[in-house]
Amino acid sequence: INSALSFSSDVTTAQPIQTNADSGACYQGQTHGHEGFLVPRDQAQALIAKHESYKSVLFPFLVADDLLGQTDSLPTRFVIDFRKHELLSAQKFTELYGQIKERVYPDIKDRASEEEAKTGKPNGPRQNHLRTWWKFWRPRNELMDRLECLPRYIACARVTRRPIFEFISSAIHPNDAMQVFALADDYSFGILQSTIHWEWFTARCSTLKGDWRYTSDTVFDSFPWPQAPRKEAVARIVQ
């Protein structure tokens, strides 16, 4: 790496670092899979005011546009997340369950039927999803379990040409347009926000001939985090 912080070698040869890959720190956000899971913010807040229990399954839902262009304090939409609920317990949230039963279930059932007709097999991805149709297409359980143990996490837009990383409250669920780092400390934020990390990201993505898309495979797993930083260096990055 030269003094201009540009890479003079082909970074496609960079190998995954096992410590990074095993860290459980980098994830894609949740894929809800259907617009019927979404609720406008004003409506969601009114429902929570009316039914306090709804707060356990109705969450602000962060998308890239909110992070990059939204000046308000909350995402513009909430999402119905029955990740922890089986069908009978989901039905207790009457208004929310009614919305997804009316709007989500028919589409998921049709997609499952189309898949079975096309493949002739009863256990394709769409048919498996029909068995838990009230849950997201990709709920990202491992990520969400980790975020529940943190007061905040770090996120960036998964496809971006702007080096914007931000701390996000764990009360806000990340959409699949977000790359999520299950890290709450200032030092990790300093590393992710650093010029060298951004240069690594752009070099890897550009050389790999794709969009500037942040993924664990292309960027995070191979990024050379400082291995033995001195306390003074850590303090400067935190500051």
N, C-alpha and C positions, 0 to 999 in steps of 0.2 A: 504494500500500500504506500503510495508516494505522498509527498507533502500536500498535494492538492486533494487528498482523500479519495483518489480514484484508483481503481483496481487495474493492475498491469498484467494480470494473469487471467486465464479462463476459469471463472468460478464455477462452471458446470462440473468441474472435477472435485468440488468440495463434497466431502462425505458426511453423512449424518453423524452427529456426536451423540453417543448413547445416553449421556446424562441429560441432554436436551430432550431427546425422544422419549425418555422414561419419566420426565419431570411432571407430566400432567398439568402443564402450564399453558398450553396453546390449543385452542379449539375454534371450530366454526360454530356460529350461533345456531339457534333453534330454527328448524324448517317447519312452519305450521302446516303448510300444504293446502290450505283452503281459506279463502277470504271470509268464510262464515265464522271462523274463530276470532275475528277482529271486531272490536267495539270502539266507536268514536270516544274520545277522551271525556267529553262532557257527559255522555250517556253512561260511561263506566263509573265515573265519579258519583253520579246520581244513584246508580244501582248499589254502590258500596255504602253510600249514606243511608239507603233504605234497608239494606241487608248487610250488616257488618261481616257476616261469615263469608261473603263473596270476596273479601279481600284476600282470602287464602288461595283463590283460583283465578283471579282477575288482576292482571299486572300491566304496568306500562311496558310497551314493546318498542325497543330501540331499533331503528333502521339507519342506514348510512346517511340518508338525506337529513334526518334529525341531527345526527352528529355534526355533519359538515355545514348545514345551512340553517338549522333551527336555533332561534335565540331564546325560546321559552325554556322554562325549567323542567318540562316533562315532554316525553314523546307525544305525538299527536294522536296515537291510537293505543288502546289496551288490547290484551289478548287473553282469551279463555284457555287456561292451561290445566287440564285434568290429568297431568302426568302421574300424580300420586293416587289417583282414584280409579277404582273399578266401576263398572257401569252402574251398579245400584247406588253407590255413594255419590257418583256424579249427578244422578237424578235428583238428589236432595237440593241442588242449586237450581231451582225450578226454571227461572227465567233464562239463565245461561244455557242450561241443558236443552231447553225448548228451542233456543236459537240454533244450536248446532244440529239438533235432531231434524229440524226443518230444512236447514240450508246445507249442512255438511254431509249428513248420512246418505241422502239420495245420490249425490255425485260420487261418493266413495263406493257405494254399491254398484253403480253403473260402470265405474272404472274396473272394478273387480270382475264383473260379468264380461266386459269386453276383453280383459286379459285372459280369462279362462276360455272364451270362445276362440281367441287367437292362438293360444298355446296348447289348449287341450289338457292343461294340467291344473290341479286344484290348489297349488301351494305357491303361486307366484307372489311377488312383492305386494301387488295391489290387493290380492286376496288375503294375504296375511294381515295387511293393514285393516281390512274390513273387520277382522276379529277384534280389533281395538280401535274402531273408527272414531271414538270420542277423544282420542289422543292425537297428538301431532304426528305428521309423517316422519319427522326426525326430532324427537323430544330432547336429545342430547342429555341423557340422564347423568352421565359421569360429570359433565361440565356443571350442570345445575346443582348436583350434590356438592360439588366443590364450592360453588359460589355461595351456597347457603351458609358456609362456614367463614365467609369473608364479609367485611363491611363494605367493600368496594372491589372493583376489578378494573383492568385496563382494556381499552378497546380501540380499534381503528376500523375504517371501512375496508372490507376485504378486497375490493377493486378500487384503487385510488392512484392518483398521481400527485397527491399532496401529503406531506409528512405530518399528519395530524393524529396524535394519540391522546387519549383522555381517560381520566378516572371516572367511572360510572358507579352509581349506587347499586348494590346487589339487589335492591328492591325492584330494579328495572331489568326485564328479561331481554337478552340480545337476539335479534333476528339473524337469519343465516347470511344476511348481507354484511354482518359484522365479524371481524376476527377478534377473538376474546382471549385475554391472558388472565388466567386465574391467579393473579398476583396483586397484592394490596399495598406493597411497600414502595417508598419513594426511590430507593436505589434501583429497583427493577424498572420503574417508570423512567428514571434517568437513562438507563441503558437503552430501552426501547425508543425513547425520544431522541437519542443521540444521532449525530450526523453519520457516524460510521455504520450504525444499524440501518439507517435509511439508504446509505450507499450500497450496503450489502443487499438490501431488498431490491433496489432498482437494477443493480448489476445482475443478480440472479434471474430476475424476471425478464430483463432485456435479452440476456444471453440465451435464455431458454426459449426465446421466440414466442412468448405468450403475452397476454395482457399483464399489466402490473397487478397481479393478483397475489395477495398475501396468503400463503398456506404454510402449515407446519412442514410439509415435505420439501417445498422449494426454498423456504427462508429460515424458519425458526430452528428446525432440527440441525441445520448445519452452521448456524451463526456462532462465531467464536466468542462467547461470553468471557469476560475476565475470569481467569481460573484461580488466581491468588491475589486479589486486590488488597492493598494496604488499607488500614483503617482511615488514614488521611484521605486517600483517594475516594473511598466510599463516602466519607463525609462531604467532600467537595461535590460529588455527583448528587447526593441528596439535597445539598443546598441549592 
